[in-house]
Amino acid sequence: MKLIQIFAVLALFSSCNNATKDSKEPIDTANYELVLASDVEWTHLNPKRGDLAPKAGTLWGDRKGTEATGFLLKPNDGFSSPPHIHNVSYRGVVISGVLHNDDPEAAKMWMPAGSFWTQPKGEVHITAAEGNYTLAYIEIEEGPYLVLPEEEHFDSGERPVNVEESNLVWLNAADIEWVQSETNTNNTAQVTFLWDEAVSDLNGSLIKLPAGFKGKVISAEESFKAVVINGEPGYSSKTQTSEKLLSPGSYFASTGGGVHQLCNNTNAEVLIYIRSKGKYRVVSVK
């Protein structure tokens, strides 16, 4: 597997945005994006159903266009969709509340925050939600994203995946043989791999930053996108010089080998979903 390089590097610094530069860090010529969850604009996911449909807020791309897109899904408490299909496949990560996504006749399997699932195009399913503030991140590789009646179902050859958060397998630098590690401290991030596409070199993973974490993510040269799933990390970059607290649902990204400063000044873990074309490094400092 050729996805991610994680380096734990010892250094001293007191905040997110004054970390010691390491020798492997590229010259920062990246283009950056930052979208706070509080700034997301919401519309109906399925305009034909109006307020009966979940709300959707685009983070990147355009789900009505033909490009790859990432957006937030916000269903009401007690929401349950009629059986339906989509014209494109998607991936999802639960941010808050609980979600169920499966065949119409399947018993409810409620997925809590941090759970991951995929929905193949053409397959009949329902989506249900519980919680006063249920939120999920949805990602498609091509658009437009359409909700279609079950009568138009077809078999794409893909099969769904549902991984409850407690079943994720977390690794740190000491556990990964193909990662060079200079040190292993309590400040080291953990990673779990979710998906990868060998042809395009795209991959998806979750990183977990422990309480008190200080460090940075040095992103892939081509494309790097990240969504906060849990916790409230401090964030800064070359273009965001004043530290911002990122609530769940917030998004940051770069193209061209960016450096994203992150710190976790809370007593809880921070969970971040990362979509990367190529490798990235997580550097922790003492």
C-alpha positions in Angstrom: 0.0 0.0 0.0 1.5 3.3 -1.1 -0.7 5.8 0.6 0.6 7.9 3.5 3.9 8.7 5.1 3.7 9.6 8.8 6.7 11.2 10.5 6.9 12.1 14.1 9.6 14.8 14.6 10.7 16.2 17.9 10.9 20.0 18.2 9.7 22.8 20.5 7.0 25.3 19.8 4.1 26.9 21.7 1.3 27.3 19.2 0.0 25.9 15.9 1.7 28.4 13.6 5.3 28.6 14.8 6.5 25.0 14.3 10.1 24.3 13.5 10.5 23.7 9.7 11.8 20.2 9.0 14.3 19.3 6.3 11.8 17.4 4.3 9.3 20.2 4.2 8.8 21.6 0.7 8.9 25.3 -0.3 5.4 26.4 0.4 4.0 27.6 -3.0 0.6 26.0 -2.4 -2.9 27.3 -3.1 -5.0 27.0 0.0 -8.8 26.8 0.7 -10.5 27.1 4.1 -14.3 26.8 4.6 -15.6 27.1 8.2 -18.7 25.0 9.0 -20.5 28.2 10.1 -20.0 29.7 6.6 -21.6 26.8 4.7 -24.6 27.7 2.5 -27.5 25.2 2.8 -29.9 24.1 0.1 -32.3 21.1 -0.2 -30.6 18.0 -1.3 -33.7 17.0 -3.4 -35.6 20.2 -4.3 -38.6 18.1 -5.4 -39.2 17.1 -1.8 -38.6 20.5 -0.3 -38.4 20.5 3.5 -38.9 16.7 3.6 -35.5 16.3 2.1 -32.2 16.7 4.0 -30.2 19.9 3.5 -26.9 19.9 1.7 -24.0 22.3 1.9 -21.2 22.2 -0.7 -17.6 22.3 0.7 -15.8 21.9 -2.7 -16.8 21.1 -6.3 -20.4 21.3 -7.6 -22.8 18.4 -7.1 -25.0 19.8 -9.8 -22.1 19.8 -12.3 -20.0 17.0 -13.7 -17.0 17.3 -11.4 -15.9 15.5 -8.2 -17.6 17.1 -5.2 -17.6 17.0 -1.4 -20.6 18.3 0.5 -22.3 18.1 4.0 -25.6 16.3 4.5 -27.9 17.5 7.3 -31.1 15.4 7.7 -33.7 16.2 10.4 -34.1 14.1 13.5 -36.2 11.1 12.6 -35.7 11.5 8.9 -36.3 8.3 6.7 -36.1 8.5 3.0 -38.3 6.5 0.6 -36.5 3.8 -1.3 -34.5 5.4 -4.1 -31.3 5.2 -6.1 -28.5 7.5 -7.2 -27.0 7.9 -10.6 -23.5 8.1 -9.1 -21.8 6.2 -6.3 -20.8 8.1 -3.1 -18.8 7.7 0.1 -19.9 9.0 3.4 -18.5 9.7 6.9 -20.8 10.4 9.9 -19.9 13.6 11.7 -22.6 13.7 14.4 -25.9 12.0 15.3 -26.4 8.5 13.9 -27.2 7.4 10.3 -28.6 4.2 8.7 -28.0 3.4 5.1 -29.0 0.1 3.6 -31.5 -2.0 1.7 -35.1 -1.0 2.4 -35.8 -4.3 4.2 -32.6 -4.4 6.2 -32.7 -4.1 10.0 -31.5 -0.7 11.2 -27.7 -0.5 11.7 -27.1 2.9 13.3 -23.7 4.3 12.5 -22.3 6.9 15.0 -19.8 9.7 14.4 -16.6 8.5 12.7 -18.3 5.6 10.8 -17.7 5.2 7.1 -20.0 3.8 4.3 -20.3 3.7 0.5 -23.4 3.6 -1.6 -23.1 2.1 -5.1 -24.9 3.9 -8.0 -28.1 2.2 -9.1 -28.7 0.2 -5.9 -32.0 0.7 -4.1 -31.6 1.8 -0.5 -33.0 4.1 2.2 -31.2 6.6 4.4 -32.5 7.3 8.0 -31.2 9.6 10.7 -31.6 10.1 14.5 -30.3 13.0 16.5 -31.1 16.7 16.8 -28.0 17.6 14.8 -27.2 14.7 12.5 -24.4 15.6 10.0 -22.4 13.7 7.5 -19.8 14.3 4.8 -20.6 13.0 1.3 -18.1 12.6 -1.5 -18.7 11.8 -5.2 -16.1 11.3 -8.0 -18.4 12.7 -10.7 -21.7 14.6 -11.0 -24.4 15.5 -11.1 -25.6 13.9 -7.9 -29.3 12.9 -8.5 -32.0 11.2 -6.5 -34.0 8.9 -8.7 -37.0 6.5 -8.2 -36.3 2.9 -7.3 -37.9 1.7 -10.5 -34.7 2.9 -12.3 -32.4 0.6 -10.4 -29.5 -1.1 -12.1 -26.5 -3.2 -11.0 -23.2 -1.4 -11.4 -21.2 -4.3 -10.1 -20.2 -2.3 -7.0 -21.1 -3.5 -3.5 -21.8 -1.3 -0.5 -19.5 -1.0 2.5 -20.6 -0.1 6.1 -18.0 0.3 8.7 -19.1 1.2 12.2 -16.6 3.5 14.0 -15.7 0.9 16.7 -14.6 -1.5 13.9 -12.0 0.8 12.4 -8.4 -0.3 12.8 -6.0 2.5 13.9 -2.3 2.4 13.3 0.6 4.6 14.5 4.1 5.1 13.2 5.4 2.1 15.2 2.8 -0.2 13.6 3.5 0.6 10.0 6.5 -1.2 8.6 6.7 0.9 5.4 6.8 4.2 7.2 10.0 5.8 8.4 9.6 6.9 12.0 12.2 9.0 13.8 10.4 8.8 17.2 7.2 7.6 18.7 5.7 9.8 21.4 2.2 10.3 22.9 1.9 13.2 20.5 1.9 11.0 17.5 -1.2 10.9 15.3 -2.9 7.7 14.3 -4.3 6.8 10.9 -6.9 4.4 9.5 -7.2 3.7 5.8 -10.6 3.8 4.2 -10.2 3.5 0.4 -7.7 3.9 -2.4 -7.7 4.0 -6.2 -4.4 2.7 -7.5 -4.9 4.1 -11.1 -5.5 7.7 -10.0 -3.4 7.5 -6.8 -6.4 9.0 -4.9 -6.9 7.7 -1.3 -9.0 8.3 1.7 -8.1 8.0 5.4 -8.9 9.3 8.8 -6.3 10.7 11.1 -6.7 11.0 14.9 -4.9 13.7 16.8 -4.6 13.0 20.5 -5.3 15.6 23.2 -2.5 18.1 23.3 -1.3 17.3 19.8 0.8 20.0 18.0 2.1 19.5 14.6 1.4 19.8 10.9 0.2 18.0 7.8 2.5 18.4 4.8 0.2 17.7 2.0 0.5 15.9 -1.3 1.8 17.9 -4.3 -1.3 17.5 -6.5 -4.4 17.6 -4.4 -5.2 17.5 -0.6 -8.6 17.9 1.0 -9.6 17.5 4.7 -12.8 17.7 6.7 -13.0 17.9 10.4 -15.2 15.0 11.7 -14.8 15.4 15.5 -13.2 17.8 17.9 -12.1 21.4 17.3 -8.5 21.7 16.2 -6.7 25.0 15.9 -5.6 25.6 12.3 -3.2 28.0 10.5 -1.3 28.1 7.2 0.7 30.4 5.0 -2.4 32.3 4.0 -4.4 31.8 7.3 -1.8 33.3 9.6 -4.2 33.9 12.5 -5.2 30.6 14.2 -8.8 29.5 13.5 -10.7 26.9 15.5 -12.3 24.5 13.1 -15.6 23.0 14.3 -16.9 19.7 12.8 -17.8 20.0 9.2 -15.1 22.6 8.5 -12.9 22.0 5.4 -9.3 22.9 4.5 -7.4 22.0 1.4 -4.3 22.8 -0.7 -2.8 22.1 -4.1 0.9 22.2 -4.6 2.5 20.7 -1.4 1.0 22.8 1.3 1.8 22.9 5.0 -1.2 22.8 7.4 -0.5 23.7 11.0 -2.7 21.8 13.5 -3.0 21.7 17.3 -5.5 20.1 19.7 -5.7 22.1 22.9 -8.7 20.2 24.2 -9.0 17.0 26.3 -10.7 15.1 23.5 -9.4 13.5 20.4 -9.7 15.3 17.0 -10.8 13.2 14.0 -10.1 14.5 10.4 -11.0 12.8 7.1 -8.4 13.3 4.4 -8.7 12.8 0.6 -5.3 13.0 -1.0 -3.9 12.4 -4.5 -0.6 11.0 -3.6 1.2 10.9 -0.2 1.1 13.2 2.7 3.0 13.4 6.0 1.8 14.0 9.5 4.5 15.7 11.6 4.1 15.8 15.4 6.2 18.0 17.6 6.7 17.9 21.4 
